[in-house]
Amino acid sequence: MTRDNPKRLLEVRLFTGAIPSGQPSTLVVDKSRSPPIPFIHAYTTHTPRTVEIMAKSEQTRRTANARGARKGLRRSKTIALKRLTEEERKATEALLDQLEHLRPKHRDDCRMADRPCPYVSCKYHLFLDVNPHTGSIKLNFPDLEVWELSETCALDVADRGGITLEEVGELLNLTRERIRQVEATGLEKLRVGYDDEPDSDM
């Protein structure tokens, strides 16, 4: 089965808890539409072990989602890069020019400024992150407004000293394990950069 099938139809097997093991239901769905079912697989032979693994994976995902809901965690939301029209770009630039003089230029300018910080485009702001490769925007707390965040500036947090991985996760709406991975990646980049520096004695 390939994606260039002209009929755009795919015979699939549906595995749910309502269907006894070894008796998968077979149906045909339009591939161009999103399937509203939890398990969609290409029509291939699945061993009982494969079906068991898929069922456990689904149960693990549901358990993780339920645990996150109990803790008040919300999934972040990513907004794809959008190209502005010429008219939109000119209107945006005109608006930014009017507000640019209000924007802090240095840390000393914003250290004692009002909080929550309204300048979400600052790279130290905790409201959103921008992917440098794709330009997509990730809203860390899509169901909250900027003024509803308990912290908006990473520099403010850093000025108060070290915090735990769990506390960092709460500020960025990420799990402890994801924060640990990000920390390890950052430390590795620092190590590589330090090793690449020329010897000061030379």
DAKAUR-V451405 format. One record per residue. RES is the residue in three letters. SS is DSSP state (H for helix, E for strand, L for the rest). Layout:
# DAKAUR-V451405
res: [RES | RES]
ss: [SS | SS]
This chain:
# DAKAUR-V451405
res: [MET | THR | ARG | ASP | ASN | PRO | LYS | ARG | LEU | LEU | GLU | VAL | ARG | LEU | PHE | THR | GLY | ALA | ILE | PRO | SER | GLY | GLN | PRO | SER | THR | LEU | VAL | VAL | ASP | LYS | SER | ARG | SER | PRO | PRO | ILE | PRO | PHE | ILE | HIS | ALA | TYR | THR | THR | HIS | THR | PRO | ARG | THR | VAL | GLU | ILE | MET | ALA | LYS | SER | GLU | GLN | THR | ARG | ARG | THR | ALA | ASN | ALA | ARG | GLY | ALA | ARG | LYS | GLY | LEU | ARG | ARG | SER | LYS | THR | ILE | ALA | LEU | LYS | ARG | LEU | THR | GLU | GLU | GLU | ARG | LYS | ALA | THR | GLU | ALA | LEU | LEU | ASP | GLN | LEU | GLU | HIS | LEU | ARG | PRO | LYS | HIS | ARG | ASP | ASP | CYS | ARG | MET | ALA | ASP | ARG | PRO | CYS | PRO | TYR | VAL | SER | CYS | LYS | TYR | HIS | LEU | PHE | LEU | ASP | VAL | ASN | PRO | HIS | THR | GLY | SER | ILE | LYS | LEU | ASN | PHE | PRO | ASP | LEU | GLU | VAL | TRP | GLU | LEU | SER | GLU | THR | CYS | ALA | LEU | ASP | VAL | ALA | ASP | ARG | GLY | GLY | ILE | THR | LEU | GLU | GLU | VAL | GLY | GLU | LEU | LEU | ASN | LEU | THR | ARG | GLU | ARG | ILE | ARG | GLN | VAL | GLU | ALA | THR | GLY | LEU | GLU | LYS | LEU | ARG | VAL | GLY | TYR | ASP | ASP | GLU | PRO | ASP | SER | ASP | MET]
ss: [L | L | L | L | L | L | L | L | E | E | E | E | E | E | L | L | L | L | L | L | L | L | L | L | E | E | E | E | E | E | L | L | L | L | L | L | L | L | L | E | E | E | L | L | L | L | L | H | H | H | H | H | H | H | H | H | H | H | H | H | H | H | H | H | H | H | H | H | H | H | L | L | L | L | L | L | E | E | E | L | L | L | L | L | L | H | H | H | H | H | H | H | H | H | H | H | H | H | H | H | H | H | L | L | L | L | H | H | H | H | L | L | L | L | L | L | L | L | L | L | L | L | L | L | E | L | L | E | E | E | L | L | L | L | L | L | E | E | E | L | L | L | L | L | L | H | H | H | L | L | L | L | E | H | H | H | H | H | H | L | L | L | L | L | H | H | H | H | H | H | H | H | L | L | L | H | H | H | H | H | H | H | H | H | H | H | H | H | H | H | H | H | H | H | H | H | L | L | L | L | L | L]
